[in-house]
Amino acid sequence: MKRINTSHFAILGLLRIKPMSAYELVKFSKESIGLFWNESYGHIHKSIRQLELEGAVEIVEEATTGRHKKVYGITQQGCGQLDSWLAQAPAEHVMRNELLMKVFVSDERQAPQLISYIEEELEGGRRLLEVLAGIKAGMEQVEEKRAKLWLLTLDYGERYIQMTIEWCEHALDILRGKGRE
């Protein structure tokens, strides 16, 4: 069975929020949904071209002064595709975590390096919680119905990161010989 390109639906969903250029899509996604979905500029640009060929998006504004900029908006056809996808149950989530794979396949010789990796993960998690707190503070400007749904995804991110922080602290205790295994 052919795998559905969920990137296309993410782009359609973001364009349903507001028309954007490919650059604006990358920036907006990093600032809003980057914790659970991100794509490179090149991938987004390629996906937009495909969606335009399919009639799901169209150029709604084109600036020719200075740097060439195309702003895309979702079409009625694109809204229909997005709504159909939203009506389907989500596909099974496949987790890939390189840090956990390294922990699993390492032995005692790699413990110092693992400690270093886990410390980096811990600090990254703490920084990310600060970023999410800033995003949460900025939600006051969003309309109430949309903010409620966005806050739910933000809450998931905060809880996931907090769990990761707790695991890192636990793993460091064990690797340093301070905790129970």
C-alpha positions as a Markdown table, in Angstrom:
| # | Residue | x | y | z |
|---|---|---|---|---|
| 1 | Met | 0.0 | 0.0 | 0.0 |
| 2 | Lys | 1.3 | 3.4 | -1.0 |
| 3 | Arg | 2.3 | 5.6 | 2.0 |
| 4 | Ile | 0.4 | 8.9 | 2.2 |
| 5 | Asn | 2.5 | 12.0 | 2.0 |
| 6 | Thr | 1.5 | 13.7 | 5.3 |
| 7 | Ser | 3.7 | 16.6 | 4.5 |
| 8 | His | 1.2 | 17.6 | 1.8 |
| 9 | Phe | -1.6 | 17.7 | 4.4 |
| 10 | Ala | 0.5 | 19.6 | 6.9 |
| 11 | Ile | 1.2 | 22.2 | 4.2 |
| 12 | Leu | -2.5 | 22.4 | 3.3 |
| 13 | Gly | -3.4 | 22.8 | 6.9 |
| 14 | Leu | -1.0 | 25.6 | 7.4 |
| 15 | Leu | -2.2 | 27.3 | 4.3 |
| 16 | Arg | -5.8 | 27.0 | 5.5 |
| 17 | Ile | -4.6 | 29.1 | 8.5 |
| 18 | Lys | -3.3 | 31.8 | 6.2 |
| 19 | Pro | -1.7 | 32.1 | 2.8 |
| 20 | Met | 2.1 | 31.9 | 2.9 |
| 21 | Ser | 5.2 | 31.6 | 0.7 |
| 22 | Ala | 7.4 | 28.6 | 1.0 |
| 23 | Tyr | 9.9 | 30.5 | 3.2 |
| 24 | Glu | 7.0 | 31.7 | 5.5 |
| 25 | Leu | 5.7 | 28.1 | 5.7 |
| 26 | Val | 9.1 | 26.9 | 7.0 |
| 27 | Lys | 9.4 | 29.8 | 9.5 |
| 28 | Phe | 5.8 | 29.4 | 10.7 |
| 29 | Ser | 6.1 | 25.6 | 11.1 |
| 30 | Lys | 9.4 | 25.9 | 13.1 |
| 31 | Glu | 7.7 | 28.5 | 15.4 |
| 32 | Ser | 4.5 | 26.5 | 15.9 |
| 33 | Ile | 4.6 | 22.8 | 15.0 |
| 34 | Gly | 8.4 | 22.3 | 14.8 |
| 35 | Leu | 8.4 | 19.9 | 17.8 |
| 36 | Phe | 6.4 | 17.3 | 15.9 |
| 37 | Trp | 6.6 | 18.2 | 12.2 |
| 38 | Asn | 9.4 | 20.0 | 10.3 |
| 39 | Glu | 10.6 | 19.9 | 6.8 |
| 40 | Ser | 13.4 | 21.5 | 4.9 |
| 41 | Tyr | 12.7 | 24.5 | 2.6 |
| 42 | Gly | 13.6 | 22.3 | -0.4 |
| 43 | His | 11.0 | 19.6 | 0.6 |
| 44 | Ile | 8.3 | 22.2 | 1.3 |
| 45 | His | 9.1 | 24.0 | -2.0 |
| 46 | Lys | 8.9 | 20.6 | -3.9 |
| 47 | Ser | 5.6 | 19.7 | -2.1 |
| 48 | Ile | 4.0 | 23.1 | -3.0 |
| 49 | Arg | 4.9 | 22.6 | -6.6 |
| 50 | Gln | 3.2 | 19.1 | -6.6 |
| 51 | Leu | 0.2 | 20.5 | -4.7 |
| 52 | Glu | -0.1 | 23.3 | -7.3 |
| 53 | Leu | 0.0 | 20.8 | -10.2 |
| 54 | Glu | -2.8 | 18.8 | -8.4 |
| 55 | Gly | -4.9 | 22.0 | -8.0 |
| 56 | Ala | -4.8 | 21.9 | -4.2 |
| 57 | Val | -3.0 | 25.2 | -3.9 |
| 58 | Glu | -2.7 | 28.3 | -6.0 |
| 59 | Ile | -0.6 | 31.5 | -6.1 |
| 60 | Val | -2.6 | 34.2 | -4.5 |
| 61 | Glu | 0.1 | 36.9 | -4.6 |
| 62 | Glu | 3.3 | 37.3 | -6.5 |
| 63 | Ala | 5.9 | 39.9 | -5.8 |
| 64 | Thr | 8.4 | 40.7 | -8.6 |
| 65 | Thr | 10.1 | 43.6 | -6.9 |
| 66 | Gly | 13.3 | 42.7 | -5.1 |
| 67 | Arg | 13.4 | 39.0 | -4.4 |
| 68 | His | 10.8 | 36.9 | -6.3 |
| 69 | Lys | 8.1 | 35.8 | -3.9 |
| 70 | Lys | 5.0 | 33.6 | -4.4 |
| 71 | Val | 2.4 | 33.4 | -1.7 |
| 72 | Tyr | 0.2 | 30.3 | -1.9 |
| 73 | Gly | -3.3 | 29.7 | -0.7 |
| 74 | Ile | -5.3 | 26.6 | -0.4 |
| 75 | Thr | -8.0 | 26.0 | -3.0 |
| 76 | Gln | -11.5 | 24.5 | -2.5 |
| 77 | Gln | -10.1 | 21.2 | -3.9 |
| 78 | Gly | -7.2 | 21.4 | -1.4 |
| 79 | Cys | -9.7 | 22.1 | 1.5 |
| 80 | Gly | -11.6 | 18.9 | 0.4 |
| 81 | Gln | -8.4 | 16.9 | 0.4 |
| 82 | Leu | -7.4 | 18.2 | 3.8 |
| 83 | Asp | -10.9 | 17.5 | 5.2 |
| 84 | Ser | -10.8 | 13.9 | 3.8 |
| 85 | Trp | -7.4 | 13.3 | 5.4 |
| 86 | Leu | -8.6 | 14.8 | 8.8 |
| 87 | Ala | -11.5 | 12.4 | 8.8 |
| 88 | Gln | -9.2 | 9.4 | 8.6 |
| 89 | Ala | -7.7 | 7.9 | 11.7 |
| 90 | Pro | -4.0 | 8.7 | 12.1 |
| 91 | Ala | -1.5 | 6.2 | 10.9 |
| 92 | Glu | 0.6 | 4.3 | 13.4 |
| 93 | His | 3.3 | 6.5 | 14.8 |
| 94 | Val | 6.8 | 5.2 | 14.2 |
| 95 | Met | 9.2 | 6.4 | 16.8 |
| 96 | Arg | 12.9 | 6.8 | 15.8 |
| 97 | Asn | 15.3 | 8.0 | 18.5 |
| 98 | Glu | 19.0 | 7.8 | 17.7 |
| 99 | Leu | 20.0 | 8.4 | 21.3 |
| 100 | Leu | 17.9 | 5.5 | 22.6 |
| 101 | Met | 19.4 | 3.3 | 19.9 |
| 102 | Lys | 22.9 | 4.2 | 21.0 |
| 103 | Val | 22.0 | 3.5 | 24.6 |
| 104 | Phe | 20.6 | 0.1 | 23.6 |
| 105 | Val | 23.5 | -1.1 | 21.6 |
| 106 | Ser | 26.3 | 0.4 | 23.7 |
| 107 | Asp | 28.3 | -1.3 | 26.4 |
| 108 | Glu | 30.2 | 0.0 | 29.5 |
| 109 | Arg | 33.1 | 1.3 | 27.3 |
| 110 | Gln | 30.7 | 3.9 | 25.8 |
| 111 | Ala | 29.3 | 5.0 | 29.2 |
| 112 | Pro | 31.3 | 8.3 | 29.3 |
| 113 | Gln | 30.1 | 9.2 | 25.7 |
| 114 | Leu | 26.5 | 8.2 | 26.6 |
| 115 | Ile | 26.6 | 10.5 | 29.6 |
| 116 | Ser | 27.7 | 13.3 | 27.4 |
| 117 | Tyr | 24.9 | 12.7 | 24.9 |
| 118 | Ile | 22.3 | 12.4 | 27.6 |
| 119 | Glu | 23.6 | 15.7 | 29.2 |
| 120 | Glu | 23.2 | 17.4 | 25.9 |
| 121 | Glu | 19.7 | 16.0 | 25.5 |
| 122 | Leu | 18.8 | 17.2 | 29.0 |
| 123 | Glu | 20.1 | 20.7 | 28.4 |
| 124 | Gly | 18.3 | 20.8 | 25.0 |
| 125 | Gly | 15.1 | 19.7 | 26.7 |
| 126 | Arg | 15.4 | 22.5 | 29.3 |
| 127 | Arg | 16.0 | 25.1 | 26.6 |
| 128 | Leu | 13.1 | 23.8 | 24.6 |
| 129 | Leu | 10.7 | 24.1 | 27.6 |
| 130 | Glu | 11.7 | 27.8 | 27.8 |
| 131 | Val | 11.0 | 28.2 | 24.1 |
| 132 | Leu | 7.6 | 26.6 | 24.5 |
| 133 | Ala | 6.8 | 28.9 | 27.4 |
| 134 | Gly | 7.5 | 31.8 | 25.2 |
| 135 | Ile | 5.2 | 30.4 | 22.5 |
| 136 | Lys | 2.5 | 29.8 | 25.1 |
| 137 | Ala | 2.7 | 33.4 | 26.2 |
| 138 | Gly | 2.2 | 34.6 | 22.6 |
| 139 | Met | -1.0 | 32.5 | 22.3 |
| 140 | Glu | -3.0 | 35.4 | 23.8 |
| 141 | Gln | -3.1 | 37.0 | 20.3 |
| 142 | Val | -4.7 | 33.9 | 18.7 |
| 143 | Glu | -8.5 | 33.6 | 18.3 |
| 144 | Glu | -10.0 | 31.5 | 21.2 |
| 145 | Lys | -11.2 | 28.5 | 19.2 |
| 146 | Arg | -7.9 | 28.0 | 17.4 |
| 147 | Ala | -5.8 | 28.8 | 20.5 |
| 148 | Lys | -7.5 | 25.9 | 22.4 |
| 149 | Leu | -6.4 | 23.4 | 19.8 |
| 150 | Trp | -2.9 | 24.9 | 19.5 |
| 151 | Leu | -2.5 | 24.9 | 23.3 |
| 152 | Leu | -3.4 | 21.1 | 23.3 |
| 153 | Thr | -0.5 | 20.4 | 20.9 |
| 154 | Leu | 1.8 | 22.7 | 23.0 |
| 155 | Asp | 0.7 | 20.8 | 26.1 |
| 156 | Tyr | 1.7 | 17.5 | 24.5 |
| 157 | Gly | 5.1 | 19.0 | 23.7 |
| 158 | Glu | 5.6 | 20.3 | 27.2 |
| 159 | Arg | 4.7 | 16.9 | 28.7 |
| 160 | Tyr | 6.8 | 15.0 | 26.2 |
| 161 | Ile | 9.8 | 17.2 | 26.9 |
| 162 | Gln | 9.3 | 17.0 | 30.7 |
| 163 | Met | 9.2 | 13.2 | 30.4 |
| 164 | Thr | 12.4 | 13.2 | 28.4 |
| 165 | Ile | 14.1 | 15.5 | 31.0 |
| 166 | Glu | 13.0 | 13.1 | 33.8 |
| 167 | Trp | 14.4 | 10.1 | 31.9 |
| 168 | Cys | 17.7 | 11.9 | 31.2 |
| 169 | Glu | 18.1 | 12.7 | 34.9 |
| 170 | His | 17.3 | 9.1 | 35.8 |
| 171 | Ala | 19.6 | 7.7 | 33.1 |
| 172 | Leu | 22.5 | 10.0 | 34.3 |
| 173 | Asp | 22.0 | 8.8 | 37.9 |
| 174 | Ile | 22.2 | 5.2 | 36.7 |
| 175 | Leu | 25.2 | 5.7 | 34.4 |
| 176 | Arg | 27.0 | 7.6 | 37.2 |
| 177 | Gly | 26.3 | 4.8 | 39.7 |
| 178 | Lys | 24.0 | 6.9 | 41.8 |
| 179 | Gly | 20.6 | 5.3 | 41.1 |
| 180 | Arg | 18.9 | 2.0 | 40.9 |
| 181 | Glu | 18.8 | 0.3 | 37.5 |
